[in-house]
Each structure stands twice: as C-alpha cells, then as structure tokens.
Amino acid sequence: MEENLAILIQKKTGIKENQLSEILNYFKPVSALKNQLLLEKDKTADRLFFINKGCLRLYYSNSDGSISTRFMAFENTFLTSIVSFISRDPSLEYIEAVENSELLVISYQDFFHLKTTIPEWDKMYIYILEYGLTVITSKLNSLLTQNATERYRNLIKNNPELVQRLSNVNLAAYLNISPETLSRIKTQI
C-alpha cells in the first residue's frame, strides 16, 4: 500500500532508502467509507491524507445550505485543509470520502517532526504547498473567467475522470453551479 507514496516521495525529494523507510513508518493506513467525514468544519486539521485508492473532497457548507467543493483528490494525491493544517486554526472546510477509500495518513506532529529531523523532507513540504497553490489558482481562475458551460467543457477536456467518477451533485458542487444547471448544460453539449 505504501509503494505509490514511496515513489512520489523519492521522485520529489531524492531521499535515500534508509530515510524513506523512516518516513513511511509515520504514515498509517486508514480506510474511509463513502460519505465518511474525515474533517469537520471548526476542527483543526491534524492529519494529511495520501490517497492510495478512492476519492476525497474538500468542501464548504454555505450559510444557505448549499455546498461548494474546492477540490476533488484522487489516487496518488495529498489532501488536507492546508490553511488549518499550517496555522493550527479551526478549518472552514470539510473533508469527505466520496468513494470507499484507502488512505495513508500522517499527523501534523509527525509531519513537522520529519521537517526538523530530515532536511530533505522540506522538498516534500514545498511540493505539497506548490501543488495546493497551483490547484487553488487554477480553480479561482476558472471561476472568475469562465461561465458554467465553459467550466464544464474544460473539465471534460482536462479532467474527464471527474465527470466519470463523480455524481451530478458532487460535480455541480465542484463547478460551483446547481445540479439543475449542470443537467441543462449536459443536454446542450
């Protein structure tokens, strides 16, 4: 189960085999059932998830009861509420398993312990931050510069896996539109 994580860590850091074994010991396997909450709003994000199999979503619950999905994470991706994880402030977001998922999880304490004991781990930290920044910027750009139809077409072109694996409700929340709007767009394309 740790093979994909080990490959990613070595690719991004160049960490030696003995240090890699030490790092992997801090990651614990966790299974999450579909619809299981892994982080609730107003709780501090104490864990970083690596998705070995499945899908997690990071979302907001708005005051009107609607849901806005910030990110959908699939296999070989890290996910946490990064602002809460770093700042230690309560999260404004939820993390939920969209599918039954097999995860490798490291605690906040263990993650930052590795930063102080294995200097090369900083490269992994930077990779996670850069990846998160890129995703957030891309999503914001899409929301600010594209209409709903353009966002859906872009999603089909660049991330067909999302369209194939997600329910219409989750897909609509990801696109920041209503399920009804998504249905109309699908019939027009």
C-alpha positions in Angstrom: 0.0 0.0 0.0 2.9 2.3 0.6 4.5 1.8 -2.9 2.9 4.8 -4.6 3.7 7.1 -1.7 7.3 5.9 -1.7 7.6 6.5 -5.4 6.2 10.0 -5.1 8.4 10.9 -2.1 11.6 9.7 -3.9 10.6 11.5 -7.1 10.1 14.8 -5.3 12.9 14.7 -2.7 15.6 12.2 -3.7 15.5 10.9 -0.2 17.8 7.9 0.5 16.3 4.4 1.1 17.0 4.3 4.9 15.4 7.7 5.4 12.5 6.7 3.2 11.7 3.7 5.4 11.8 6.0 8.5 9.4 8.4 6.8 7.0 5.7 5.7 6.8 4.4 9.3 5.0 7.7 10.2 2.2 7.1 7.6 -0.6 4.9 9.0 -3.2 3.1 6.8 -6.8 4.2 7.2 -9.9 3.1 5.4 -12.7 5.5 4.8 -16.2 4.6 3.8 -18.1 6.5 1.2 -19.6 9.7 2.7 -17.5 9.4 5.8 -16.3 12.8 7.2 -12.6 12.9 7.8 -12.5 16.6 8.9 -15.4 18.7 10.1 -15.7 22.5 10.0 -14.4 24.2 13.1 -12.0 21.4 13.8 -8.3 21.8 13.4 -6.8 19.8 10.5 -4.4 17.4 12.4 -3.9 14.9 9.5 -2.5 14.9 6.0 -4.1 12.3 3.8 -2.4 10.5 0.9 -4.9 8.8 -1.3 -3.8 5.3 -2.3 -7.3 4.4 -3.7 -10.5 6.3 -3.8 -11.5 9.9 -3.8 -11.8 12.7 -1.2 -13.3 16.1 -1.5 -12.6 19.3 0.3 -15.7 21.5 0.5 -17.5 24.4 2.2 -21.1 24.3 3.5 -22.5 27.7 2.8 -25.0 29.6 5.1 -27.8 28.9 2.7 -27.2 25.1 3.0 -25.5 24.8 -0.4 -22.2 23.0 -0.9 -19.1 24.5 -2.7 -16.4 22.0 -3.5 -12.9 23.4 -3.5 -11.0 20.3 -4.6 -11.5 16.7 -5.5 -8.5 14.5 -4.8 -7.9 11.1 -6.4 -5.2 8.4 -6.2 -1.6 9.5 -5.5 -2.6 12.9 -4.2 -2.2 14.5 -0.8 -5.1 16.3 0.8 -5.8 18.3 3.9 -7.3 21.7 4.8 -3.9 23.3 4.3 -4.6 26.6 6.0 -5.8 24.9 9.1 -3.0 22.3 9.0 -0.3 25.0 8.9 -1.9 27.7 11.0 -3.5 25.4 13.6 -6.7 27.5 13.3 -10.1 25.7 13.0 -10.9 24.7 9.5 -13.6 26.4 7.5 -13.8 23.3 5.3 -14.9 19.7 5.5 -13.1 16.6 4.1 -15.3 13.7 3.0 -14.7 10.4 1.3 -16.6 10.5 -2.0 -15.8 6.8 -2.6 -14.6 4.0 -0.3 -11.0 5.0 0.1 -7.7 3.5 1.2 -5.5 6.2 2.7 -2.1 6.7 4.3 -2.3 9.3 7.0 0.4 11.3 8.8 -0.3 13.5 11.8 0.6 17.2 11.9 3.1 16.4 14.7 4.8 13.7 12.8 4.9 15.7 9.5 6.7 18.6 11.2 8.9 16.2 13.2 10.2 14.9 9.8 10.8 18.5 8.7 13.1 19.0 11.7 14.9 15.7 11.6 15.2 15.0 7.8 16.1 18.2 6.0 15.2 16.7 2.6 11.6 16.4 3.8 11.3 20.2 3.2 11.2 19.4 -0.5 8.0 17.3 0.1 6.5 20.2 2.1 7.3 22.6 -0.7 5.8 20.2 -3.3 2.6 19.9 -1.3 2.4 23.7 -0.9 3.1 24.4 -4.6 0.6 21.8 -5.7 -2.0 23.3 -3.5 -1.3 26.8 -4.7 -1.5 25.7 -8.3 -4.8 24.0 -7.8 -6.3 26.9 -5.9 -5.1 29.4 -8.5 -6.4 27.3 -11.4 -9.8 26.9 -9.7 -10.1 30.6 -8.9 -9.1 31.5 -12.5 -11.8 29.1 -13.8 -14.5 30.6 -11.5 -13.6 34.2 -12.4 -13.0 33.9 -16.1 -15.4 31.1 -17.4 -19.1 30.7 -17.4 -20.7 27.4 -16.2 -20.7 25.9 -19.7 -17.0 26.7 -20.3 -16.1 25.3 -16.9 -17.9 22.0 -17.7 -16.3 21.8 -21.2 -12.9 22.5 -19.7 -13.5 19.8 -17.1 -14.4 17.2 -19.8 -11.3 18.1 -21.7 -8.8 18.3 -18.9 -10.2 16.1 -16.1 -12.6 13.5 -17.7 -12.1 11.3 -14.6 -14.0 13.8 -12.5 -17.0 13.6 -14.9 -16.9 9.8 -15.0 -16.4 9.1 -11.2 -18.5 11.8 -9.6 -22.2 12.1 -9.0 -24.0 15.0 -10.6 -24.5 16.6 -7.2 -20.7 16.4 -6.4 -19.8 17.5 -10.0 -22.1 20.5 -9.7 -20.7 21.5 -6.4 -17.2 21.3 -7.9 -18.2 23.5 -10.8 -19.9 25.9 -8.3 -23.3 25.5 -10.1 -26.6 23.9 -9.2 -27.4 20.3 -10.2 -30.2 21.7 -12.3 -27.8 24.0 -14.2 -25.4 21.0 -14.7 -28.3 19.0 -16.2 -29.2 21.7 -18.6 -25.5 22.1 -19.7 -25.2 18.4 -20.3 -28.3 18.3 -22.5 -26.9 21.2 -24.6 -23.4 19.6 -25.2 
